[in-house]
Each structure stands twice: as C-alpha cells, then as structure tokens.
Amino acid sequence: MLNYAYPRSRFEPTVLVDLNAKAERERLSKSALKGFFKLVATWKVRDEDARQLLGGLSNSAYYDWKKNPERTLEVDCITRISYLLGIYKALHIIYGDQLADEWISLPNNNQIFEGRTPLAYMLGGGLIAMQTVRQLLDARRGGL
C-alpha cells in the first residue's frame, strides 16, 4: 500500500461561512446587495438581466431590494452574488480597469462562451455558468 503525501504549499484554506445559518445570511445580505447593485451599474447590465442574474427576481422585488437592501437573502442569491463579485475582482486583477469592466459584455472566443458574451453565457446557464466563469478567471489569475 502506497502512502501519498501532498507537497507543502503556502495555501491556507479560509474558514467557510455557513450560509445555512440565518445569522450569517443576515450579516452578509445588505453588503452583498449593495455590492451587487454597484457591480451591475459598473458593468452597465440592464435591470432585466440583473434580475435574471439574481435568479429571476420579479420587477417589483428587484426595485424594492434596490431601494431597501435591509433584508436577509437566501443561500442561492448570496451564492450568485458571491460568484459575480469574485468575477469582478478577478477581472480587475487580470486586466486594466476599463477592459475589466467591459469584458463581461464583449464577445468571447473561448470555447466556453462560443462567441457569446460572458454575460449572455451566465444569463443562459445560471448559477453553474457563473461558477464556470469564476473558475476560468481564477485559473487565469493563478497562471494556469
């Protein structure tokens, strides 16, 4: 029987946040929504598309959330916002500010996007597509 050992690294995993705990969601929700609304403004995302990124929110709920971000979000919504904020951060690490903010709306020849914009890809693929874009950018950022 062979015993495998992983090489030492500088990687230290962060403590995971338990999004199933209501107190954690309450703590994160307001800042998550504020960040989301700043992000969609920076990316110039239409309200209809922003609602879809949040999981198909109704018009009235979207504008209510925008006016009053004091609420507790569900796990799915916080996860979606987390992916989008991670994408935003990775883009600003990889590219200059102008390209980072335009990248989401530019046609992309990467095989993942098949010539579509990353925004169109995420709108069509939902949470899994957001995760894929986040992983792609994290891999690029890490030099893979």
N, C-alpha and C positions, 0 to 999 in steps of 0.2 A: 504494500500500500504506500503510495507516494503522498507526502505532505507538501502541499503547495503553500508558499508564503508570498504575500504581496510585497512589492518593494516599498520602502519608506517614501513618503511624499510630504509635501508641505500642506496638502489639502486637509482642511479641518471641516468636517460637516457642521452645518449650522443646526441649531435646535429647531425642530419642526414646530410650526404653530398648529395647534389643534383647532381647525376650523369648525369642527363639530361642537366645540364649546361655545355656547352663546356669548359668554363674556368676551371671548377673543374676537368674535364677529362684531360685537358691539364696539370694541376698542378700535377695530380696523376700518369699519364701514364708512365713516364720514370722510376720513382722509383718502380712502380708496376712491370714493365717488368724486371728490374734489380733483384728485389726480386724473381720473378718467375724463372729466369734462375739460380739463386743461389740455390733455393729450388729444382729444378729438378736435379741439379748436386749433391746436398747433398743426395737426395733420390735415385740417380742413375737411373733415369727414362730415357728410350730410347727416342730419338728425335721423333720417330713416335708417341709414347704415349704422349709426351709433346705437340705435335701439336694437338692431339685429345683433351687433357685437355683444350687447348685454344679455342676449338670449331671447330676443323677440318681445321686448317690452312694449306695452301699448303707448300711444301718443300721450295720453293724459298722465300715465305713471311716469314717463320719461321727463316731462316738463315739471312734474311735481318733485321728482328726485333732484332735478337740476336747481329748482328754486329752494328746496329744503333737503339738503343731504343728511340731515339728522335722522337716520333710520338704521335698522340692522339688516344687512344683506344676507342672503342665503349663500351657502357654500359655493354653488355653481357660479353665481355672479362675482363673488370675490375672487374665485379662481380665474375667471375670464379677465377681470381687470388686472390681476397679477401677471398673467401672461402678456397682456398688452403693455403694461408698464415695463416689464422685462425686455420686450421687443424694443420699446422706445430707448431704454438705457443702452442696450447692445448696439443699436444703430448709431447712437451718439458716441460710442466708444470706437466703432469701426470707421465711421465716416465723419466728415465735417458736418456742422450743424445744418446747413442748407440741404445737402443731399440726404442727411439722416431724416429730415422732416418731409422730404419729397418721396423717399424710397417706397413708402407704403402705397403710393399712387402711380408708380411708374411700371410699365410693362416689364416683365422679368423673364429672361430666357432660361432660368434654372429649370431643370426637369420637373421640379415640384410644382412650379407655377404654370408651366406650359404656355408661356407668353402672356398670361394674365397678370394683373397687378396683385401684389401680396394681399391687398385689401379685398379684392374680389375672391381670392382663394380662401381667405378667412371667413368671409361672409357666406360662401358656399359650403365650407367644411366645418364651421362652428368651432367648438372647443378643441377638438382634435387637430384641426388645421392651425389654430392659434398655438397649440403646443408644438406642432411641427415647425412653424416659423420660428418660434422661440429657440428650439433646439438647433435649427440651422444657423441662426445668428450666434448663439452661444458657441457652437463649434467653430465658426469663422473667427469669432473673437479669441478663441483659445488657440488658433493657429492650425486647426485641422483642415 
